[in-house]
Amino acid sequence: MTKSSEQFSISKQVSISMLIALALQTVAVIGFITTLRNDVDNNRERLVDNANQIRIMEAMVQQQAVSIARIDENIKAIRAMAEFWSNDRK
């Protein structure tokens, strides 16, 4: 079908500006894909950091809840003691 003497050639009707535009678009697509990949990697790192910070904050919130419960129990005991003393003096 094809002769060995035939070589790939570009038609003379294809302008040089068309080839330059195609080359620039190729470079732009490659740059976009590279930037997109970099953004995805950065977001992955941020997600891991955020997950770690959330774990730390959850632990802190749990500790605060325990502290608040202890404070509440202490207030109840103080109130009961104050009521006992006020009834004792009457």
TAJOCOR-V895762 format. One record per residue. N is the residue number from 1. RES is the residue in three letters. SS is DSSP state (H for helix, E for strand, L for the rest). PHI is phi in radians with two decimals (none if undefined). OMEGA is omega in whole degrees, 0 to 359 (999 if undefined). Layout:
# TAJOCOR-V895762
n & res & ss & phi & omega
N & RES & SS & PHI & OMEGA
N & RES & SS & PHI & OMEGA
This chain:
# TAJOCOR-V895762
n & res & ss & phi & omega
1 & MET & L & none & 178
2 & THR & L & -1.80 & 179
3 & LYS & L & -1.52 & 181
4 & SER & L & -1.18 & 180
5 & SER & L & -1.43 & 179
6 & GLU & L & -1.34 & 178
7 & GLN & L & -2.18 & 178
8 & PHE & L & -1.17 & 177
9 & SER & L & -2.52 & 178
10 & ILE & L & -1.70 & 180
11 & SER & L & -1.09 & 180
12 & LYS & L & -1.24 & 180
13 & GLN & L & -1.41 & 178
14 & VAL & L & -1.40 & 184
15 & SER & L & -1.41 & 180
16 & ILE & H & -1.16 & 179
17 & SER & H & -1.16 & 177
18 & MET & H & -1.16 & 178
19 & LEU & H & -1.16 & 179
20 & ILE & H & -1.15 & 179
21 & ALA & H & -1.10 & 179
22 & LEU & H & -1.11 & 179
23 & ALA & H & -1.13 & 179
24 & LEU & H & -1.14 & 177
25 & GLN & H & -1.14 & 178
26 & THR & H & -1.10 & 178
27 & VAL & H & -1.11 & 180
28 & ALA & H & -1.12 & 179
29 & VAL & H & -1.13 & 179
30 & ILE & H & -1.10 & 178
31 & GLY & H & -1.10 & 179
32 & PHE & H & -1.11 & 181
33 & ILE & H & -1.12 & 179
34 & THR & H & -1.11 & 179
35 & THR & H & -1.12 & 179
36 & LEU & H & -1.08 & 179
37 & ARG & H & -1.09 & 179
38 & ASN & H & -1.12 & 178
39 & ASP & H & -1.10 & 179
40 & VAL & H & -1.11 & 179
41 & ASP & H & -1.10 & 179
42 & ASN & H & -1.10 & 179
43 & ASN & H & -1.14 & 178
44 & ARG & H & -1.09 & 179
45 & GLU & H & -1.11 & 179
46 & ARG & H & -1.13 & 178
47 & LEU & H & -1.10 & 178
48 & VAL & H & -1.12 & 178
49 & ASP & H & -1.08 & 180
50 & ASN & H & -1.12 & 179
51 & ALA & H & -1.09 & 178
52 & ASN & H & -1.13 & 179
53 & GLN & H & -1.13 & 178
54 & ILE & H & -1.12 & 178
55 & ARG & H & -1.06 & 180
56 & ILE & H & -1.11 & 181
57 & MET & H & -1.16 & 177
58 & GLU & H & -1.08 & 178
59 & ALA & H & -1.13 & 179
60 & MET & H & -1.14 & 179
61 & VAL & H & -1.11 & 178
62 & GLN & H & -1.09 & 178
63 & GLN & H & -1.10 & 178
64 & GLN & H & -1.15 & 178
65 & ALA & H & -1.10 & 178
66 & VAL & H & -1.13 & 179
67 & SER & H & -1.11 & 179
68 & ILE & H & -1.12 & 178
69 & ALA & H & -1.10 & 178
70 & ARG & H & -1.13 & 179
71 & ILE & H & -1.06 & 180
72 & ASP & H & -1.06 & 179
73 & GLU & H & -1.14 & 178
74 & ASN & H & -1.14 & 178
75 & ILE & H & -1.11 & 178
76 & LYS & H & -1.08 & 180
77 & ALA & H & -1.16 & 179
78 & ILE & H & -1.14 & 179
79 & ARG & H & -1.07 & 180
80 & ALA & H & -1.10 & 179
81 & MET & H & -1.15 & 179
82 & ALA & H & -1.14 & 178
83 & GLU & H & -1.14 & 178
84 & PHE & H & -1.09 & 181
85 & TRP & H & -1.16 & 181
86 & SER & H & -1.24 & 177
87 & ASN & H & -1.29 & 181
88 & ASP & H & -1.22 & 183
89 & ARG & H & -1.45 & 182
90 & LYS & L & -1.32 & 999
